[in-house]
Amino acid sequence: MEPITSHANARLKHARKLQARRHRRVLGQFLAEGEDIVEEALAAGILPVETLIAADRPPDEGLVARLARGGPVLPVRDSLLAEVGGLGHPSRIIALFEIAALPHECPVPGTGYSPLAVYLHRVIDPGNVGTVVRACGALGPARLALSPGCSDPLAGKGVRASMGAIFRVPMEIGAELPGDGLRVGLVAGAETPLWEVDLTGPATLAVGAERHGLPPEVVEACDVVCAIPQAPGAESLNAAQAATLALYEAVRQRSAAQAARENGG
């Protein structure tokens, strides 16, 4: 197949539109850039509707064949492909996925696991949001709820920061604080340390932006408020760090509780 060589090509125009949040919502699609990330999509059973590949640096033929099961694979001149992506060094693959294909429910595997969620309030850095998606995938299973005003996790930087977890973590965008389970607000300087809160049952971990934290109305809606203790004089943790540490503590408690049950404790 002859590569696409024109900036005015309709398919490239469509792909470039997906760099903007408003177009992603209208068109119902988003971009995923890089071989590792599209491999994660395939591992999750999600196929792209279209894939653009570097004509001068074609990726592995086996990967291309698997991507082609979802839709056409189109070679593109490298300089034009770079305009679609957001990396300084252009990727060899940029795939277009349907937003509707992403997971919407979080499975609860086996016994000893309870539903777990992270709620981010007005976290505007897409890298932080994507990192939290990655943490939910690694330390869950956990779902992610994003308040109005949060960065779009389907922005290029967010997808890259998730390292493909975007295809496995259920997300709700424009959400209010979930009402199910224990609502745990992480507030810098709170008297109760995180590890004293029982996180073995259904729980939502509420995290605010680094500078502003959680607003009073969200704090009041929480069932318990706690802090991640820090060294005196230390700068506050950013949202991604705080959410990751809280998820780890939840996993640690759940693992300990499961071990105690198995040992008859």
C-alpha positions in Angstrom: 0.0 0.0 0.0 1.3 3.4 -0.9 2.0 5.6 2.1 0.0 8.7 2.9 2.1 11.7 1.8 -0.3 14.7 2.0 -1.0 16.8 5.1 -4.5 17.4 3.7 -5.3 13.7 3.7 -8.8 13.2 5.3 -7.7 10.4 7.6 -4.9 12.4 8.9 -7.2 15.4 9.4 -9.5 13.2 11.4 -6.7 11.8 13.6 -5.3 15.3 14.3 -8.8 16.4 15.4 -8.5 13.8 18.2 -5.8 15.8 19.9 -8.6 18.1 21.2 -10.9 17.0 24.0 -14.0 18.5 22.4 -13.4 16.5 19.2 -12.7 13.3 21.1 -16.1 13.6 22.8 -18.0 14.4 19.6 -16.3 11.8 17.5 -16.2 9.2 20.3 -12.6 8.2 19.6 -9.1 8.8 21.0 -5.4 8.2 20.1 -3.0 5.7 21.6 0.6 6.1 20.6 3.4 3.6 20.8 3.8 -0.2 20.5 3.8 -1.0 24.2 0.5 0.8 24.7 -1.3 -0.7 21.7 0.0 -4.1 22.9 -1.8 -3.4 26.2 -5.0 -2.7 24.3 -4.8 -6.0 22.4 -4.1 -7.8 25.6 -7.3 -6.4 27.0 -9.2 -7.6 23.9 -9.7 -4.0 22.5 -9.0 -3.6 18.8 -8.4 -0.2 17.1 -10.7 1.1 14.5 -7.7 2.3 12.5 -4.0 2.3 12.8 -1.4 4.6 11.4 2.2 3.3 11.0 5.5 4.9 10.1 6.1 4.1 6.4 9.9 4.4 6.8 10.1 2.6 10.1 7.4 -0.1 10.0 6.7 -2.0 13.2 6.7 -5.7 13.7 4.7 -7.5 11.1 3.0 -9.7 13.6 1.8 -6.7 15.6 0.5 -5.0 12.4 -1.4 -8.2 11.5 -3.1 -8.3 14.9 -4.0 -4.6 14.7 -5.5 -5.1 11.3 -8.2 -7.3 12.8 -9.8 -4.1 14.1 -9.5 -1.9 11.1 -7.3 -0.6 8.3 -3.6 -0.2 8.9 -2.3 2.8 6.9 1.4 3.7 6.3 2.2 7.4 6.7 5.2 9.4 5.9 7.2 9.9 9.2 7.0 13.7 9.2 3.2 13.6 8.9 2.8 10.9 11.5 4.8 13.1 13.9 2.1 15.8 13.5 -0.6 13.4 14.8 1.4 12.2 17.8 2.7 14.1 20.8 6.2 12.7 21.3 9.4 14.5 20.5 10.7 11.3 18.8 7.7 10.1 16.7 6.3 6.7 17.5 6.0 4.0 14.8 2.3 3.4 15.6 -0.6 5.6 16.4 -3.9 3.8 16.8 -7.5 5.1 16.9 -9.8 3.5 19.5 -13.5 3.9 20.2 -14.1 5.4 23.7 -17.2 3.1 24.0 -14.8 0.1 23.9 -13.2 1.0 27.2 -14.2 -0.9 30.3 -17.1 0.5 32.3 -17.3 -2.1 35.2 -14.7 -3.3 37.6 -14.6 -7.1 38.2 -14.2 -8.3 41.7 -12.0 -11.5 41.3 -12.3 -14.2 43.9 -12.9 -13.7 47.6 -11.1 -11.3 49.9 -11.5 -8.4 47.4 -13.9 -5.6 47.8 -14.7 -2.8 45.4 -12.1 0.0 45.5 -12.2 3.4 43.8 -10.2 6.5 43.5 -11.9 9.9 43.2 -9.8 12.8 41.8 -11.1 16.3 42.3 -9.9 18.9 39.8 -6.6 17.4 39.0 -5.6 19.3 35.9 -2.3 17.7 35.0 -2.9 14.9 32.4 0.3 13.2 33.4 -0.9 12.9 37.0 -4.3 11.6 35.9 -2.7 9.0 33.7 -0.3 7.9 36.4 -3.3 7.4 38.7 -5.0 5.3 36.0 -1.8 3.2 35.9 -1.8 2.8 39.7 -5.5 1.7 39.7 -4.5 -1.0 37.2 -1.4 -2.1 39.1 -2.8 -2.0 42.6 -6.4 -2.7 42.1 -8.6 -3.8 40.7 -9.8 -0.3 41.2 -12.0 2.1 39.3 -11.4 5.8 38.8 -13.9 8.6 39.1 -13.0 12.1 37.8 -14.7 15.3 38.9 -15.7 18.0 36.5 -12.6 20.1 35.8 -10.1 17.1 35.8 -7.8 16.7 32.9 -9.0 14.2 30.3 -7.4 10.8 30.8 -7.8 10.2 27.1 -5.5 13.2 26.2 -2.2 12.0 24.6 -0.1 12.7 27.7 -2.7 10.9 29.9 -2.8 7.8 27.8 1.0 7.6 27.6 1.3 8.1 31.4 -1.2 5.3 32.0 1.1 2.9 30.0 -1.9 1.1 28.6 -3.9 0.8 31.9 -6.5 3.0 30.3 -7.7 -0.2 28.5 -8.2 -2.0 31.8 -9.4 0.5 34.4 -13.1 1.5 34.4 -13.4 5.3 34.5 -16.2 7.8 35.1 -15.6 11.3 33.8 -17.5 14.3 35.2 -18.4 12.3 38.3 -19.5 13.3 41.8 -17.9 11.6 44.8 -19.1 8.0 44.7 -21.7 7.2 47.4 -21.0 3.5 47.9 -18.6 2.2 50.5 -16.4 4.2 52.9 -15.5 7.6 51.6 -11.9 8.4 52.6 -10.7 12.0 52.1 -6.9 12.5 52.0 -6.2 15.9 53.5 -2.7 17.1 54.3 -2.3 17.7 58.0 -5.3 15.6 59.1 -4.8 14.0 62.6 -5.6 10.4 61.6 -2.8 8.7 59.5 -3.9 6.7 56.5 -2.9 3.4 58.0 -5.3 3.7 60.9 -8.3 3.7 58.6 -9.8 0.3 57.8 -9.6 -0.1 54.0 -10.5 -3.7 53.8 -14.1 -3.1 52.8 -15.6 -1.2 49.9 -13.9 2.2 49.8 -13.4 5.4 47.7 -10.1 7.3 48.2 -10.7 11.0 47.5 -7.7 13.0 46.4 -7.5 16.7 45.5 -5.1 18.7 43.4 -1.7 19.4 45.0 -2.1 23.1 45.5 -5.8 23.3 46.4 -6.6 19.9 47.9 -10.2 18.8 48.5 -12.8 21.5 48.8 -14.8 21.8 52.0 -18.0 20.2 50.5 -16.1 17.1 49.5 -14.3 16.8 52.8 -17.7 17.1 54.6 -19.1 14.4 52.4 -16.4 12.0 53.3 -16.9 9.5 56.1 -13.3 9.8 57.4 -10.5 12.2 56.8 -6.9 11.1 57.0 -3.4 12.1 55.9 -0.3 10.4 54.6 2.3 11.4 57.2 5.3 13.2 55.9 8.6 14.4 57.3 8.6 17.8 59.0 9.0 20.6 56.4 8.4 18.3 53.4 6.6 19.6 50.4 3.1 18.1 49.8 2.7 15.0 47.7 1.2 15.5 44.3 -2.1 13.8 43.5 -0.6 10.8 41.7 1.8 10.1 44.5 -0.9 10.4 47.2 -3.4 8.2 45.3 -0.7 5.5 44.6 0.3 5.4 48.3 -3.3 5.2 49.4 -4.0 2.4 46.9 -0.9 0.5 48.1 -2.1 0.8 51.7 -5.5 -0.6 50.8 -3.9 -3.5 49.0 -1.6 -4.1 51.9 -4.5 -4.2 54.4 -6.6 -6.5 52.1 -3.8 -8.9 51.6 -3.1 -9.0 55.4 -6.8 -9.6 56.1 -7.0 -12.3 53.4 -3.9 -14.1 54.9 -5.5 -13.9 58.3 -8.7 -15.5 57.1 -6.8 -18.3 55.3 -4.8 -19.0 58.5 -7.9 -19.1 60.6 -7.1 -15.8 62.3 
